[in-house]
Structure formats: structure tokens, C-alpha cells
């Protein structure tokens, strides 16, 4: 022991820092979505596409996104993703692509897509870790030049490092960003966990987007734009006191400029009036006039406990932007070309007493709907949830419904169930952010939405069944017309059987035309539709 | 129900067709009214002592998919029968089935799939228009025969039914045209099985007892029933029925006596309410010591006994006793079991004694 030189803490932490970013990445690869060959490829695409969608939304542009995947070796793929967003000024390129955990939305109480992964820099990192190669970024803000750079993440500095840079002329005034990276340990296929399914789901929930996808075998797929309206940008909302933990309060305090806890509570939370602060004060017995910076864990916990016992107004919901029932319908129709679609957007609700959410649901039946049977497609703030389907609140709610009661015959029915949960805070079951926890209020809302859509489906299916039954009946009747008319003709010695045929045909046609005119309502005459012939008692 | 001439029948059928024709031309939903047959529309007429048809009707609609095919079949059969009568031809009911069976134009479906579909349609027309099958020139397969001293005229032929050999004369499905020229008999004995009838012929039972023997060979066909009815009403001959001692034999008796539920509309023309039952009875087992030659009842037999016990015309206490006894003993007894005594026993002792002493069931 004595021979061993004792290391100074600085030395230990130097190496710790050296490794931190890449170690962090490797250790948390699974949490960040880079686990499994297929899932890693889907995550790469996801990070790029999400970045593009957000950028376009912020710039109020209709997204045109292209994704090219090519196989360049065993388990080795090139991924090119291009968008038409506002482009990235040269100075910000290292920041956007090179700094891990640099998301602009972290720690903000706002509905956002990017709750998964760590942003597009994660993709750069994965490429770098698996191949040692930099990522090529081509971008222009639509001015005179196009910047083409090779970027790597400097692990030590946790910053993007531009290895080479080229300035191209931009006579066409091209605007957008194109990322070109390669990575190993990947696999491509069309399963529901792959990029194809991910992009299809993205297109359904973002019907204002056009996505061109080229698969490794050269197949081109266009998920076209179905809505000519760019979604509203979500607003940042102050948190509601219910639903905030001691930890939340402490981190909020760090960003607060309030000088007293009293004012912090009123200004940094929603629905907290000075009258409510007095209640908190009485219940907690805390001194609310201290400087928030002095608040410790114990103090924060007492605060939370008091808050729990007080009723506040429900949180405002104007910050939540659902896709909208109409857009979901257009998305489902455009991408799945089903026979029938019904969509529902529920009104806002809260869970855990203070977190606002909205459930949107849709049912598509027939056509391209279903995936060899029931297909549940899940979204959180429009972002497809691909993995961990089994443990998700949406799956549980969808499966808890007895679809038979809504006219769905069996498990092989071509049915797609769409559910999007909109919230500033999605309660994921784990850091993987692929499954939503079963919060009772959310579970119930999903069920209500699906039952609502189910009723519409049931009406459609029974109408369809009726129509087909009616057609069969009409055909049956018409089949007997000639035979009956000829026999009748010979029984009454008619000169011309065709007169009877025509008259009887008219009677049949008229009956069914009349029914059609009556909106499919069956017009039943006495004793009709019974197998048993009508019984008449004499004298009645 | 008066006999209808061959002039009347075509016009009745034509009128039936014209009503449908009118409905169609007036753009009304075509329908046919047919008296309901079967258990729900029959009752036991206590005055006339026969099963009668009630007054319930069913309506057959062309526009009701469940009725359409039957509607078509009804018109087909009516049309075919009109032609038969007008052309003065006769057809068997199976011939009718084959004559009308073809593929419905523009489909893979047949007008009739089975004779079981055409037979009830014929009965529908009979009841709906009050015309007999015989009057429609339809004949059924002949079954059953008559043996005994009776001179019959059938068309051009005259013959004595005791001079045709041991086979007697096979009774046709239609006996309306038969004339009874000379009857030298005191009663009619109706026998369920041909084997028993053959036994009695061999034993010269008819000659010794002045009886007409009629073998119905199971459930009596319409020709046989009509013949018995006519001999009974026209020649005043009593009718005795001799069947196996089991629910099926007893039901054969009841059909001859009161008519059947299915042909309730014909009961007055076919039934013989005065008919008497001679045997076999459950009492015979004891009286003639036949315990050793009984057969065990099967579940199906017991079920049938319970069924017919409920029929109004079996409510007579003597019959109820027979059936209770049958269930209690759990056995049935066949006519031919009497051979256990001796071959001649039935002809020399059993039947003559019963008739002499009037040991009958009502």
C-alpha cells in the first residue's frame, strides 16, 4: 500500500471527464434507444426526422423530408436525411450536432416531440463510436452559400468539432439541412420495429409532412402530405402545483429570479394565487418569506405535502396542441387508404391532480389498415412509440375493449387503432420512453375515446353488413323472377310471359330502391324476414 | 268436400294463378294464402270423432327471401297440375318431382332438391284450393293390398280379389274410380304387416270368417285409407284393425280411425271413426301367456308412448291403461309373436275369439 502513490482527486476526475461523454453514451445506449441492430437504425432515423419536424414547425414550413438508407457492408449502413427547414447557421453547427444533451427544450414545461433519445448529436455519436468516421452536414439558410462540413464530437470537450469545411455556391437558393452518416451494428427490415414502420406512423400523425423514403433495395416510398395546415407551436406552460415533486421545485428554484418563496410560488406556478399561498403557509407552517435559494430538500418536501392537501384550479390547457380529429382522419386516410375511419379528440383532462393531457384516438378499418389483424399504433406528442408495446397504457386500454361488441369479428380483422397522448409531461414507464405508464385517468380517457370511435365503427360495419345482406336478398329474389313468371304465365295461359317478368322485376327493384332511398333502413312489410310464414287466425 | 269434375279443376287452378297475376300487375307484393297444416292447426273434433284442420292460415310472400323459393315451387306445381288435368294424364308424385326439377335460370340452384320439397307443396295446393291430389291427377306409389270375396271394377277390368292368388290385389294410390260390384264379406280386417296377412291368407281366414283382409304394410297409405273409408261408408262394413302391440302399431290404428295431423283436411274422406282395435294389446301378453316372446322397449319407444298418450284421441281410459302398462312392463309385442303358440293360432283362435266376444279397444 505504501508503495502506491495516492492519487489526487483532480487526477481521478481528469480521467473521469475524459471518458464521461462516450462512457455515458455507451452505458446508457439502451436508454437512449441504441440497443439492438434494428432499433438502433430506427433511432438514428428518428433523431434526424424529429429534428427536422421541429425545425420546420418552428419556422412555419411544410416539412419535406427525405430519408435514404443504403447498405454498404455487413450490418453497415449509410443513412442520409434531408429536410427543407430553415437551415443551420455555420456557427451553430457544432452546437446542434456536436454537443450531447444540448436540447433546447430540456427542463421546460412544454409539449415536445423530443422527449426521446438525446437529439441528433446522439446519431453523430453512434456513427462515430461504431465506425470512427465523422458525420457530413450540408446546410444552407437559403442565402448565397451552402456549408458542407465534416463533424465529430470531441469527447473531451463534449463539443462538436469541425474537421473540414467547404463553402459551395447556392445559385438555386436551396434551403435546408442534409445529414450523411454511416454506422455499423445495424440491420434493416420492414418489421414493425424498423424505419419503414416508424416513418409510416410519423406520416400518419404528421399529415402536414411529406416523407420520401428510399429503402436499401432501392424501393422508393412516398408518404404524401395530406393536410395543408402547419400545426400550432406548443406554448411553454408554467407547471401546476399538483404534479410537482420536491426535486422539481428545487430545479425550478435554480432558474427562478424570485427573492422570496412566496413570490416564487405565485410567479413560477400556474393557478397559485396569494390566497392559496396563505393556505400553504398555514398548512405547512413554513416561513415563506425566505429566499428560495435557501430552500433545502426537507423544506421542499414539506411544501409538496402541504400543496397536496389543497385544491387548485385545473391547469390551463391552451398549451396542449392535439393533432386534431380532422387531421388524424386525413392522416389515416392518406397513408392507410382504409374503408372506414373515425377519429376522436377528447377534451383536456388532468392526471396526478395537475398534469394536463389530451387523448386523441382513431380507428381505421379495411384497406391498408391493420397488420395481419389488429394493429395498435401509439404516439406520445405525435411521436411514434415503437417498442415496449406490451407494457403500455395505450395497449392495455385498447385490449381491454371488447371489439366484438363493436362488430369486429375476430383478431384477423383489418383494424388499426391510433392513439396519441398529448401532454407537457408524458408519464413514461422507463427511461427508454417507449411505453406510457398506466395512470388511471389516462387509461380511462383512452378507453372512452376508443369506445366512441368503436361505436362509429359498429354503425359502419352493421350498415355494411345490412347492405350486403340486402344485395344478396335482392339477387335471390331476382333469380326466382323468371322461373316464377314463366310458371305463372303457363298457369294463367298468358300470351306474353315477358310482361310478368318485367312487372315482377319492377316490384323487386322498387322494394330495394325504396330501402336505399330510406338510408338503408329496412322497410319491412307484414311478416317479412321471418323464416316462418305469417300465421293468420281466421276472423282477425 | 265434393268431388270435383275434371272441368272444374283447371279453372280453380287458373283462378289461383290469376289472383297472383293481378297482384303483380297492380305492383302489389305477391302473396299466397295457405291453410296451416301440422300440430298447431289441428284439433280433435269430438262430434265427428276425427282430426280436423283448424282455420289458421299462413301467407307466403314472394318478396320475403325465406318464402321466395317455396312461392316459385307452388306456382310451378300448380301450373304442372293444370296441364296434367287438361291433358287427362296422370303422374306419380315422384314423376312430378322429376318433371319439374331443373336448374333455376341464371343460377346453380335447383327448383327442387328433393322429393321432400315437392310433396308438401302438393299438399299445400290441395288444402289451399280444396282439391284432392287425386283430382289433380297425381298418384302416389301403391302400397298395401286387399284379399277377399269382393268384385271390383277398375277401368275396363273386373275381378274378384279372392281369385288373384295369394298376393291379393295391390291397391293403387287413387281409388276414386273403383267400383264395388259385389261384396260378400261381413267385416274388414286391416293388418299392419304383410307377413301376418300372408299367414291369414294361407290359413284361409278370409273364407272361414267372411272377412276382407287389407294389409296396410306400415302406416296406411292414402289409397288404402280411402278404400277402407269407402267400403265402410258405402257397404256398411265394420273395420277392425290388427297391429303390433307398440306405440307405432297403435298410431297406425289411430290414423285409420281418426285421420292424421298432416292430412287433417282429408280426415273426413279417409278416417273411419267407428274402427275398432283388435290387438295386439298389453293384456294379450297375460291372456295368451306371451311373456317369453316380448321385446324390450327402447328409449325411443318410451318417448313415443309418452307422446301419443298426450293426444286427445288417445285419452280414453282404456288406451291410457294400455300405455301405462306398456311403460310399466317395459316391453312391446309383435303380431307374429302369436306364432309362438302355433302357426294357425292367430287364424283359428286369437282373431275369431276376439271378434266373437268383441274384445276390442275403442
Interface residues (C-beta under 8 A of the other chain):
Chain A: X473 X476 X477 X479 X480 X482 X483 X484 X487 X488 X490 X491 X492 X493 X494 X500 X503 X504 X506 X507 X508 X510 X511 X525 X526 X527 X528 X529 X530 X531 X532 X533 X534 X535 X536 X537 X538 X539
Chain B: X13 X14 X16 X17 X18 X20 X21 X24 X25 X27 X28 X29 X30 X33 X34 X36 X40 X55 X56 X57 X58 X59 X60 X61 X62 X63 X64 X65 X66 X67 X68 X69 X71 X72 X75 X76 X78 X79 X82 X83 X104 X105 X106 X107 X109 X111
